Every structure is written in structure tokens, then in C-alpha cells.
Amino acid sequence: SLSNEENGLTIQAGNVMIEGFRIINFPNAGIHFSGSLAGGGEIFGCDIGIDGNTAAPNGVAGVIIENGASNCRVGGVLGSLRNVISGNPIGVMINDSASVSNSIGQNYIGLDASGLSAVGNTLSGVYIDGATATNLNGYRDDATGLIISGNGNGTGDGGIMITGEATGTFIQGAGIGVDLNGDPTLGNNPHGVRIAGGSTFSLVGFIDSETLPIIAPEQDVKSWAENKGQNFVDDSFQANRIAGNVMNGIVLDGATTERNALIGNVIFSNGGAAVSLLNGANGNATPPTIDAVVGAMVSGTSGSGSLILLHGDEEDEAEFIIGATVADSKGFWTLTLDLGLLPVFQNLTALQLDSTFSNSSALSAAVAFSGVGGEGEGEGEGEGCTDTETDTDGDGASDCDEMAAGTDINNPDSDGDGMPDGFEIMFGLNPLSPMGNLDNLLDSDGDGLSNLEEYLQDTDPTNSSDPGTTRYVDNAIGADIVSNGGQNNPYKTIGFALMQAANAAGQVERILLAGGVYAENVVLVSNVALSGPVITGAKGEDVTLKLP
């Protein structure tokens, strides 16, 4: 054991490894890495601020890394390299922007060596003040490699504090407020994680296997959403487990605290909110809304192009990670869950990242979810239905399918949006979309046709190549020129448009008419659909066809 000097160990040279010490009762820090020459240092297997099960605090922090010390490692990838850093005012402190790429691996910070009892650091477990690209990673899927719990007495920040315009902090695979078993018994006081003081580009949660580019984290996040974002459960990657904290799980605070992403975190049983945004943090990002839950299908609204993360919880937090999707250009989103993979929970919540895939919101209001009966079980209300032929209302969906979807077997269009329930169920639309937010005017495949138009024309609303081409006609401003036919340069007559469609070698075509009176004989050719603004709302006017 080392004791009684200002620091237990002061490191001002590079690539120094410290292993197997008990470092207690020093006036400043147990271990102090200081200066740009102190890079590459490593601390493994040490007890810092704790003597057995008893706090023996160092005066300021267990470990301080500052003044340009970079690439230092506190704890390693393996549990055998774990440090126990407890009983100090602050467990690990990393200061100033010149201190770059330091990492905190497998450690118990605020616990004793058993991982089951708290010997908390009295202010904060980890305090990052202005540092750049700090990496906290527990390297275990069950979030028991790096545990930061039992810290704070209510006057500090609790588990992890990120402040002082710190940038690029990455937290993954950490247990924050939990014990070695993952139980929420050792909460930090007050919060699990607090990001404030103009700190930016933090990423709390999961990231894809590719390296995170700190200056543009949305690139890998977007890749993850597109490639892995449908259905998954929380043990499929290194999620943070943030639970049991006295107040909030995660807090973001301050108008200059922005572009901080929260992705794939398991958050539950905290005394306050799972995620709290204060004083304009993350640009006042608003939560998405969950508008409808129909069997396994969940839909809602958010910002245009936002990444939506869907969670399940017994109350209103985020204990289970159950899916993700990206909203369309109008902010509408739909996610169909695989009920057989889900655990048991009572409510759904959602969080969104804006279209830059960096500014996270808080969680949405909780919405009841009754479609889950336990992992590997539960098929919703239609479970056990064996008659897959009967279609009482003739809408194209069997009564069994309707019972599973929660629609009315005696009403062919349960939500009154002009599209039969069978069509909506077949193509993954929402047959119970609420009034004022119907999905009939959405363009699910981005081909310029609303879902209702696609139903009326017997085309696939999820396939942008069906139908193939839209030709526009406006007898008030159009001109019958072969190169015309676009929305901004329409044809003048239906007949000319039909002639061009007939030359399209059998491709599926649509002719869209602006409002007006068309004095023509109209004979449709094959593979052509004719639509006017009564359906499309092109100009909000009627279309009249009359003899020339």
C-alpha cells in the first residue's frame, strides 16, 4: 500500500503500467497522469480509495488524467484486469481537451470487490471535464464488466458526469446503478449519466462494429439503423444497463449541450425519468409519438427522417430494446414486431434521433401494449384461431387475421380511410390509423402516389416501381410536346398523354390530370390508370370529361 504523499503515484512519462497496488488516503489523487509525455499509461488490478470493504479515500479522486495525457487505460478488456475504484470523492477524473482517447474498461467504480455492495465515491463515479474522445466500455454483453454504481451523496452528479465542452465521449456496455447481477440495487445519487456544460457528440449506447467517427457519428448510426434496425433484443450487443438511480437515468442539460446520441440503452427502475432534457439541450428535441398499436404493428409520428428506437417497459421507461426504424419524409413511421422474440412488458415507449442521427429526444409517453404473451409465445388476440378462410366482411383479410390485427371483422374499413383492412394488413399499413392521422394520404414507397391511390389502381404501396411512370396533364398550361409530361411541364391533352403511354412498351403507367374540363374522347389503353384531383388533390379542383 502507498499513502501520505500528495499523490500516491505521479506519472509524467509515457507507457507506464501500474498493476496490483492498493492506493489509499493520499491528499490529492491515488494515481495522477499529467502532461503530454504521460501518454499510454495503464492501470490494472488496483484497489484505489478502498481498503477491503471500507472507504479509505484519496482527497480529490482515485485517478486523475489531465494536462494532455492521452491514450491511457484504466482497466482492461478482461475481468482479471479490473480495478476497484471506490470511496473517493471522484472515482476517475479526466480533464481538458488536450487529453485525448483515454479509456475506462472493466472496473468496479463505487462498489467493493464482490460487485454486490456499494462503497461509493461521494460526488461522482466518473467525471469528464473537457476531455476529447474518452471511451468507457465494459466489453461484456451483460453490462457487468464496467459497473459504475453507488456513487454520489446527492450534492454531486452521481454516476457519470460529462461537462466542460467535452466532445466525443463514448459509453457502451456499462452497468450504471446496478450490481454484478444486473439488479437495480445500487443506484447513483442523483443521476446515472449527466451530460452538460456544452458537451457534444457523446454517444451513450450501442454502435456498429465499425469504428465510430467522432466528428460525424451519424454515419455509423445510420448504417446500423438501415442494416440492423428491425427486430432485436437487448442481449444482442453491448447495451448500457442504466437502472435504480435515485433520480434520472440520463440527463442532458444546457442549450449548448447538443448532438448527443442515446442509442440502444436498457433503462428502468430509476426514481425519475429514463431520459430528461433540460434547458434546451439537444436543440429541444421533441419525443416521437406512438399513435397506434395494432397487433404486432406499431406506428407513429416524429421528425422527418428521424431514427426511431422502440422500447418496452412495465411502466414508462425503456427496459427492453425491441426495434428501430427510420421515419419517412413526412415524419410517419411503422414497425412490425416479431412477437415470438419479445419478452413480457406492458407498455411501449419510443425515442428519436433527428435527421442528423445525433440529437436524441427524451422518451415518448407510454402506450399500452397487449400483443405480447412472453418470449416464444403470444400471438395477440387471434392466437389459436384456425379458420383462415372465413372473411365475414369481404375485405380480403380472414377473420383470424383481423382478430390478430385488432380490426372489426364486420367492417371492411375499420379506420374509414378508404382502404380495406385486408389491403392494409397485406402491405403492412395501419388498418387502425387514428382520425386526423390516417395513412391513406401517405406515400409509403415515395413514388408520388398516395397509399389510397395505389389501392384504387391495384398497385403495391410499398414498391416504388409499381406503377412505373406518371404523366401529368393540364389543359390550362400544358403543351403536347413529347419531352413534356412532368409535373412542372405537363401535356395539354389526355389523348397525347395516352399516345405516349402506348409507346411505353407495356410498362405500367399513370396519367394524372389537373383540375379542369377536358373535351376529349378518352379510350384507355392497357396498363394505364387515369386519375384526377378528386383522388390526388393535385389542385383541389374537379375534373370534368365531356364530348368534344
C-alpha positions in Angstrom: 0.0 0.0 0.0 1.0 3.6 -0.7 0.0 6.5 1.5 0.5 10.1 2.7 2.2 11.9 -0.2 0.2 14.4 -2.4 -0.4 11.7 -5.0 0.1 8.1 -4.5 1.8 7.9 -7.9 2.5 10.8 -10.2 3.2 9.7 -13.8 4.9 12.2 -16.2 6.5 9.6 -18.5 5.0 7.5 -21.3 3.8 3.9 -21.4 3.9 3.3 -17.6 1.9 0.3 -16.4 0.6 0.2 -12.8 -0.6 -3.2 -11.6 -1.7 -4.7 -8.3 -1.4 -1.8 -5.8 -3.7 -0.7 -3.1 -3.6 3.1 -3.1 -5.4 4.9 -0.3 -5.6 8.1 1.8 -3.5 10.5 -0.3 -4.4 14.2 -0.2 -4.9 14.6 -3.9 -5.1 11.6 -6.2 -4.3 8.0 -5.9 -2.7 8.0 -9.4 -2.1 11.2 -11.4 -1.2 11.1 -15.1 -0.1 14.6 -16.0 1.3 16.1 -19.2 1.6 15.1 -22.8 4.6 12.9 -22.0 2.4 10.7 -19.7 0.6 9.1 -22.6 -0.1 5.4 -23.0 -0.2 4.6 -19.2 -2.2 1.6 -17.9 -3.8 0.8 -14.5 -4.7 -2.9 -13.9 -5.8 -4.8 -10.8 -5.6 -2.0 -8.3 -7.7 -1.0 -5.3 -7.9 2.8 -5.2 -9.6 4.5 -2.3 -10.9 1.3 -0.7 -9.3 -0.9 1.9 -11.1 -4.2 1.9 -14.8 -3.2 2.2 -14.0 0.1 3.8 -13.6 3.5 2.2 -10.1 4.9 2.5 -10.4 7.9 0.3 -7.9 9.8 -1.7 -8.6 13.5 -1.2 -9.8 14.5 -4.7 -10.0 11.4 -6.9 -8.9 7.9 -7.3 -7.4 8.5 -10.7 -6.7 11.9 -12.4 -5.7 12.1 -16.1 -5.0 15.7 -17.4 -2.8 18.3 -19.0 -2.6 16.4 -22.3 -2.1 12.9 -21.0 -3.6 10.7 -23.7 -4.2 7.1 -24.7 -4.2 6.0 -21.0 -6.2 2.9 -20.0 -7.9 2.4 -16.6 -8.9 -1.3 -16.5 -8.8 -3.6 -19.4 -10.9 -5.8 -21.7 -10.7 -8.8 -19.2 -12.2 -9.0 -15.7 -8.8 -10.2 -14.4 -7.5 -6.6 -15.2 -10.3 -4.9 -13.3 -9.7 -2.1 -10.8 -11.8 -1.3 -7.8 -12.0 2.5 -7.6 -14.3 3.4 -4.7 -14.6 5.5 -1.6 -13.0 8.7 -3.1 -14.8 11.9 -3.8 -14.5 11.1 -7.5 -13.5 7.8 -8.9 -11.9 8.7 -12.2 -11.4 12.3 -13.4 -10.3 13.1 -17.0 -9.7 16.8 -17.7 -9.0 19.2 -20.6 -9.4 19.0 -24.3 -5.7 18.0 -24.9 -6.3 14.8 -23.0 -7.4 12.6 -25.9 -8.5 9.0 -26.4 -8.3 7.8 -22.8 -10.3 4.7 -21.9 -12.1 3.2 -18.9 -12.5 -0.5 -19.3 -13.6 -3.2 -16.9 -13.7 -1.7 -13.4 -15.9 -1.5 -10.3 -16.4 2.2 -9.6 -18.3 2.7 -6.4 -18.5 -0.9 -5.4 -16.5 -3.3 -3.3 -14.6 -6.3 -4.9 -17.7 -8.5 -4.7 -19.6 -6.2 -7.0 -22.6 -6.6 -4.7 -22.2 -3.8 -2.2 -21.6 -0.1 -2.5 -18.6 1.8 -1.3 -19.4 4.9 -3.3 -17.3 7.7 -4.5 -19.1 10.6 -2.7 -19.5 13.0 -5.7 -19.2 11.2 -9.0 -18.0 7.8 -10.2 -16.5 9.2 -13.4 -16.0 13.0 -14.1 -15.0 14.0 -17.6 -14.3 17.8 -17.9 -13.5 19.0 -21.4 -11.7 15.8 -22.5 -11.8 14.6 -26.1 -12.8 11.1 -27.3 -13.0 9.4 -23.9 -14.1 5.8 -24.2 -16.0 3.9 -21.4 -16.5 0.3 -22.5 -17.4 -2.7 -20.3 -16.6 -5.2 -23.1 -19.5 -7.5 -21.9 -22.9 -8.0 -23.4 -24.4 -8.3 -19.9 -23.1 -4.9 -18.7 -21.2 -6.4 -15.8 -17.7 -5.6 -17.0 -17.7 -1.9 -16.1 -20.1 -1.1 -13.2 -20.5 2.4 -12.0 -22.9 2.3 -9.1 -23.5 3.5 -5.6 -21.8 6.9 -6.3 -22.9 10.3 -5.1 -24.5 11.7 -2.0 -26.9 14.0 -3.7 -24.6 17.0 -3.8 -22.5 15.9 -6.8 -23.6 14.3 -10.1 -23.7 10.6 -9.2 -22.6 8.1 -11.8 -21.0 9.7 -14.8 -20.7 13.5 -15.4 -19.6 14.9 -18.8 -19.1 18.6 -18.8 -16.7 21.4 -19.8 -17.4 21.1 -23.6 -16.1 17.6 -23.6 -16.5 16.0 -27.1 -16.8 12.5 -28.4 -17.4 10.6 -25.2 -18.5 7.0 -25.9 -20.2 4.9 -23.2 -21.0 1.3 -24.1 -21.6 -2.0 -22.1 -21.7 -0.3 -18.7 -23.8 -1.1 -15.8 -24.9 2.2 -14.2 -26.8 1.9 -10.9 -26.8 -1.9 -10.9 -24.9 -4.7 -9.1 -22.9 -7.6 -10.5 -26.2 -9.4 -11.2 -27.6 -6.5 -13.1 -30.2 -5.8 -10.4 -31.1 -2.1 -9.8 -30.0 -2.2 -6.2 -27.0 0.2 -6.1 -28.3 3.4 -7.7 -26.2 6.5 -8.2 -27.4 9.7 -6.5 -28.8 11.7 -8.2 -28.4 10.5 -11.8 -26.9 7.7 -13.8 -25.4 9.8 -16.5 -25.4 13.6 -16.8 -24.2 15.5 -19.9 -23.9 19.3 -19.6 -21.6 22.3 -20.0 -21.7 22.4 -23.7 -20.5 18.9 -24.2 -21.1 17.5 -27.7 -21.0 14.3 -29.8 -21.4 12.0 -26.9 -22.7 8.6 -27.8 -24.4 6.6 -24.9 -25.2 3.2 -26.1 -24.7 0.8 -29.0 -22.7 1.4 -32.1 -22.0 -0.9 -35.0 -18.8 -2.9 -35.2 -17.2 -0.3 -37.5 -15.1 2.4 -35.7 -17.1 5.4 -34.6 -16.0 8.6 -36.5 -16.2 11.0 -33.6 -16.7 14.1 -35.8 -19.7 12.5 -37.6 -21.2 9.8 -35.5 -24.4 9.8 -37.6 -22.7 7.8 -40.4 -22.3 4.6 -38.4 -25.6 5.1 -36.6 -27.4 5.4 -39.9 -25.7 2.3 -41.2 -26.8 0.5 -38.0 -30.4 1.7 -38.4 -30.6 0.6 -42.0 -28.9 -2.8 -41.6 -29.7 -3.9 -38.1 -32.6 -1.8 -37.1 -35.6 -4.1 -37.4 -36.2 -6.5 -34.6 -33.6 -7.3 -31.9 -33.4 -7.8 -28.1 -31.1 -6.2 -25.6 -28.6 -9.1 -25.3 -27.5 -8.9 -28.9 -24.9 -6.2 -28.3 -23.2 -4.2 -25.6 -26.1 -2.1 -24.3 -25.7 0.0 -21.2 -27.9 -1.0 -18.3 -28.9 2.1 -16.5 -31.2 1.3 -13.6 -32.1 2.0 -10.0 -30.6 5.5 -9.9 -32.1 7.9 -7.3 -33.4 10.4 -9.9 -33.0 10.2 -13.7 -31.3 7.6 -15.8 -29.8 10.1 -18.3 -29.9 13.9 -18.1 -28.8 16.3 -20.9 -28.6 19.9 -19.7 -28.0 23.2 -21.4 -28.6 24.9 -24.7 -25.0 24.4 -25.9 -25.1 20.7 -25.0 -26.0 19.2 -28.3 -25.6 16.4 -30.9 -25.5 13.8 -28.1 -26.9 10.4 -29.2 -28.6 7.9 -26.9 -28.9 4.6 -28.8 -29.7 1.1 -27.5 -29.8 1.6 -23.8 -31.7 -0.5 -21.3 -33.1 2.0 -18.8 -35.5 1.1 -16.0 -36.5 1.4 -12.3 -35.0 4.9 -11.9 -36.6 7.3 -9.5 -37.3 10.0 -12.1 -37.3 9.9 -15.9 -35.4 7.4 -18.1 -34.1 10.4 -20.1 -34.5 14.1 -19.2 -33.7 17.0 -21.5 -33.3 20.3 -19.6 -32.7 24.0 -20.6 -32.7 23.5 -24.4 -30.3 20.5 -24.5 -30.0 18.7 -27.9 -31.9 21.5 -29.5 -35.0 20.8 -27.5 -35.5 17.6 -29.5 -39.1 16.5 -29.1 -40.0 12.9 -28.4 -41.9 11.0 -31.1 -45.5 9.9 -30.6 -46.8 6.4 -30.8 -50.2 6.8 -32.5 -51.4 3.3 -33.0 -50.7 -0.3 -31.9 -52.4 -3.0 -34.0 -51.3 -6.5 -33.0 -47.7 -6.6 -33.9 -47.7 -3.3 -35.8 -46.7 0.0 -34.2 -46.9 3.3 -35.9 -46.4 6.9 -35.1 -45.1 10.4 -36.0 -41.8 12.1 -35.5 -39.5 14.5 -37.2 -38.8 13.9 -40.9 -36.2 11.3 -41.5 -35.7 10.6 -37.8 -34.3 7.4 -36.4 -37.0 5.8 -34.1 -36.0 3.5 -31.3 -38.8 1.4 -29.8 -38.7 0.2 -26.2 -40.8 -2.0 -23.9 -41.2 -1.4 -20.2 -43.5 -2.3 -17.3 -44.0 1.4 -16.7 -42.7 4.3 -18.8 -39.0 3.7 -19.2 -37.0 1.5 -21.6 -36.2 -1.8 -20.0 -36.3 -3.7 -23.4 -35.0 -2.7 -26.8 -37.4 -4.1 -29.3 -36.9 -2.4 -32.6 -35.9 0.6 -34.7 -36.9 2.2 -38.0 -36.5 5.4 -39.9 -39.4 7.8 -40.4 -40.4 8.9 -43.9 -40.0 12.5 -45.2 -43.4 13.4 -43.6 -42.4 12.0 -40.2 -44.5 8.9 -40.3 -43.1 5.6 -39.2 -44.3 2.0 -38.9 -42.6 -1.0 -37.3 -43.9 -4.6 -37.3 -42.6 -6.6 -34.4 -41.8 -10.3 -34.2 -43.9 -11.2 -31.2 -42.2 -14.6 -30.8 -38.9 -12.9 -29.9 -40.2 -10.4 -27.3 -40.1 -10.6 -23.5 -43.1 -9.7 -21.4 -43.9 -6.0 -20.8 -47.0 -3.8 -20.5 -46.1 -0.6 -22.3 -44.3 0.8 -25.3 -42.1 3.9 -25.4 -40.1 5.5 -28.2 -37.1 7.8 -28.5 -36.0 9.6 -31.7 -32.8 10.9 -33.1 -33.3 13.8 -35.5 -32.4 13.5 -39.2 -28.7 14.2 -38.4 -28.8 10.9 -36.3 -27.3 12.7 -33.4 -29.7 14.8 -31.3 -31.7 12.4 -29.1 -35.0 13.2 -27.6 -36.5 12.0 -24.3 -38.9 9.1 -24.4 -42.4 9.4 -25.7 -45.4 8.9 -23.5 -46.0 5.3 -22.7 -48.7 3.4 -24.7 -50.3 0.2 -23.6 -49.2 -2.9 -25.5 -51.2 -6.2 -25.2 -49.7 -8.1 -28.1 -47.0 -9.9 -26.1 -47.6 -13.1 -24.1 -44.0 -13.9 -23.3 -40.9 -14.9 -25.2 -41.7 -17.5 -27.8 -45.4 -17.2 -27.0 -48.2 -14.8 -27.6 -49.7 -14.1 -31.0 -52.1 -11.4 -30.0 -55.9 -11.6 -29.9 -56.0 -14.0 -32.8 -53.9 -16.7 -31.1 -55.4 -20.1 -31.6 -57.6 -19.1 -34.5 -57.6 -21.9 -37.0 -60.3 -20.8 -39.6 -58.1 -18.9 -42.1 -60.7 -18.9 -44.8 -63.7 -17.1 -43.4 -63.9 -13.4 -44.3 -67.1 -12.1 -42.8 -66.9 -8.5 -44.2 -65.2 -9.4 -47.5 -62.3 -7.0 -47.1 -59.6 -9.5 -48.2 -58.4 -10.4 -44.7 -59.6 -13.5 -42.9 -61.4 -13.2 -39.6 -58.3 -14.7 -38.0 -56.1 -12.1 -39.5 -58.5 -9.4 -38.4 -58.6 -10.6 -34.8 -54.8 -10.7 -34.7 -54.7 -7.1 -36.1 -57.5 -5.9 -33.8 -59.7 -4.8 -36.6 -63.5 -5.2 -36.9 -64.5 -8.4 -38.7 -67.8 -6.8 -39.6 -66.4 -3.6 -41.1 -64.3 -3.8 -44.2 -62.6 -0.5 -43.5 -62.2 -0.2 -39.7 -60.5 3.2 -39.7 -62.5 4.7 -42.6 -59.6 5.7 -44.7 -60.9 4.3 -48.0 -58.6 1.3 -48.0 -59.9 -2.1 -46.9 -58.4 -3.7 -43.9 -57.2 -6.6 -46.0 -55.2 -4.3 -48.3 -53.6 -2.5 -45.3 -52.7 -5.7 -43.5 -51.3 -7.3 -46.6 -48.9 -4.4 -47.2 -48.1 -3.5 -43.6 -50.1 -0.3 -43.5 -52.1 0.6 -40.4 -55.7 -0.5 -40.6 -56.5 1.3 -37.4 -54.9 4.7 -38.1 -56.5 7.4 -35.9 -58.7 10.1 -37.3 -56.6 13.1 -38.2 -53.6 10.9 -38.8 -54.9 8.5 -41.4 -52.3 6.8 -43.6 -54.3 6.9 -46.8 -52.5 10.1 -48.0 -49.0 8.9 -47.1 -46.7 7.8 -49.9 -45.1 4.8 -48.3 -42.8 4.0 -51.2 -42.0 7.5 -52.3 -43.3 7.0 -55.9 -45.6 10.1 -56.0 -48.7 8.1 -55.4 -50.6 8.1 -52.1 -51.4 4.7 -50.5 -55.1 5.3 -51.3 -54.2 5.9 -55.0 -52.2 2.8 -55.1 -55.2 0.8 -53.7 -57.5 2.3 -56.2 -55.1 1.5 -59.0 -54.4 -2.0 -57.7 -50.7 -1.3 -57.3 -48.2 -2.1 -54.4 -47.9 0.9 -52.0 -44.6 -0.5 -50.8 -42.9 -0.8 -54.2 -41.8 2.4 -55.8 -41.6 0.7 -59.3 -45.3 -0.1 -59.2 -46.7 1.7 -61.2 -43.7 2.8 -63.3 -44.3 6.2 -64.8 -46.6 9.1 -64.0 -47.5 11.5 -66.8 -49.1 14.9 -66.0 -51.8 16.6 -68.0 -53.0 20.2 -67.5 -55.2 21.6 -70.3 -54.8 25.2 -69.0 -50.9 25.4 -69.0 -49.7 22.3 -70.7 -48.2 21.7 -74.2 -48.3 18.5 -76.2 -44.6 18.0 -76.7 -43.0 14.6 -76.4 -40.4 15.8 -73.9 -43.1 17.2 -71.6 -45.2 15.2 -69.2 -43.6 16.1 -65.9 -45.3 17.8 -63.0 -43.8 21.2 -64.0 -44.1 20.8 -67.8 -47.4 18.8 -68.3 -49.0 17.7 -71.5 -52.1 19.6 -72.7 -54.4 16.8 -73.7 -55.3 13.3 -72.4 -55.1 11.9 -75.9 -51.5 13.0 -76.3 -50.6 11.5 -72.9 -52.3 8.2 -73.9 -50.3 8.1 -77.1 -47.0 8.4 -75.2 -48.1 5.8 -72.7 -49.0 3.4 -75.5 -45.4 3.8 -76.7 -44.0 2.7 -73.4 -43.6 -1.0 -74.4 -46.2 -2.3 -71.9 -44.8 -0.6 -68.8 -47.3 0.3 -66.1 -48.2 3.9 -66.4 -50.4 6.5 -64.7 -51.8 9.7 -66.1 -52.6 12.4 -63.6 -55.0 15.2 -64.5 -55.1 18.7 -63.1 -58.5 20.2 -62.4 -60.4 21.4 -65.4 -62.7 20.5 -68.3 -61.3 18.1 -70.9 -63.4 18.0 -74.1 -62.0 14.7 -75.5 -63.0 11.2 -76.3 -60.9 9.1 -73.8 -60.2 5.5 -74.6 -57.8 3.9 -72.1 -55.0 1.6 -73.3 -53.7 -1.4 -71.3 -51.5 -0.8 -68.3 -52.6 2.8 -67.9 -54.5 4.3 -65.0 -56.3 7.6 -65.2 -56.6 9.8 -62.1 -57.9 13.3 -61.3 -57.6 15.6 -58.3 -60.7 14.2 -56.7 -58.3 11.4 -55.7 -55.0 13.1 -55.7 -55.7 16.7 -54.7 -53.5 18.0 -57.5 -55.2 21.4 -57.5 -58.2 20.8 -55.2 -60.5 21.1 -58.3 -62.8 18.7 -60.0 -62.0 17.1 -63.3 -64.8 17.0 -66.0 -64.7 14.9 -69.1 -67.1 15.8 -71.9 -67.6 15.1 -75.6 -65.6 17.4 -77.9 
